[in-house]
Amino acid sequence: MKYPALFTLFAFPILVFSQHNTYYIGHSGFGWDLIVGEMVNDLAADAGIDTYEYGFQFIGGTCLANQWFNHTEPQGGTDSHIELQTGDYDMLVLAEQIPIQEVILGSQFCNENVITSYQSVDNFYDMAIEANASTQVYLMEFHNEIDLTGNDPYQTWIDLNSTMRPLWEQVADSVSEINIGSDIRIVPVSAAFQAMVDSVRAGVFPGITDWLELFDSNDAPEATIHPTEMTYYLAACVHFATIFQESPEGLTNETFAAAGWQFDPPTVAQAAMMQAIAWQVVSTDPYAIPPIVMSIETELEAENHIEIYPNPFTDKITIHTTKSFKDACFKIYQLDGKLIFQELNITGNKTSIQPTMKLEGIYFFEVTDGNRRFKGRLIAN
């Protein structure tokens, strides 16, 4: 990593891949027997895309650390280590246990060989890239459990989703920074499900009036999370939009589960709304359709250049920008996402900041100023 850290604004292109052979590693967020993968297959076929093939390793209700260490005994699919080492896949989608806060730094409840989410993703990344240098790695951000026994389950749920999102970004950013030139992306299933719930609560989703109908009624009241067969369709639309970087709008509402049996599909109107929600969420999420750094010669970049130095630092951090801050905020987070320091009301082109506590190790920082947002990693000596 080079110091000082440099950041620029981004433009958003549509990228085209020659193949989309996708390998999924994760839990029931993908559906048993990988319902989502088979649905994506049917959406791709309807879109005239013949470059999609998929494989998977399924271990229910567990973290990526377990997926890494127990790859020889999956509950469904195939051994991920054997499959990834073939080099046949150029897309890898990883699903971490949720809420990610509980496992991001490792958990004895997850695996006796404790490794963090950062290490798990990096391990799978290294294995995939070694076999196929063009592999694109994704994290599926699944929504969190709903506790129907508590007060205001909906508000508690959306607050939890909002709190967890930065942690998914931190894992993606950390692995991207470790592996120069990589670009770990996010499949934003959580945001899409929340948008769908909101549409039901607003009374505009066709044929459904109770938002809890979107989730499996067999789940425990304190841990309601699984989609229904119909709402797995929404997840498939999000995956389709992220992997192919195009809208699923207008595609078929009739898809098949991986086992080969057909279930009652969403209506055409319901499918159309889920397709629109998926594309709206994916197309506006820079971690799903990623930015490309603009040319260093562009005027726009020159106006938004920012430096954070020294990095590593001991006690003081200097922030310098070519475009003056008007009312910026500087924040430092621990690796588990906990905010430990912030400086508000930053103005001008240059400022020195001294955190109020002794810091040592690796942290994440974020600078926001209106529509400008800069993120990165800090190392404290």
SULURLIN-V500828 format. One line per field, one symbol per residue. phi: phi as a letter, one per 40 degrees, with the letter a starting at -180 (. if undefined). A space follows every 50 residues. Layout:
phi = ???
//
This chain:
phi = .cbccbbacbbbcbcbbcbbcbbbbibcccgcffddcccddccccccgcb bbbababbbcfbcccccccbccbccagbccccccccgcbbbbbbbccbcc dcbcbgacccacccbccdccccccddcccccacccbbbbccccccbcccc cfdcccccccdcccddccccccccccccbdgcacbbcccdccccccdccc ccgbccgbbbccccbcccccdcacacccdcccccdccccdccccfacccg cccbbbcccgccbccccdcccccccccdcccccbbcccbccbccdccccc cccbcbbbacacbbbbbbbbbcbdcbacbbbbbcccgccbaabbfcbgca abbbdcbcbahbbbbabbagccabbabbbbc
//
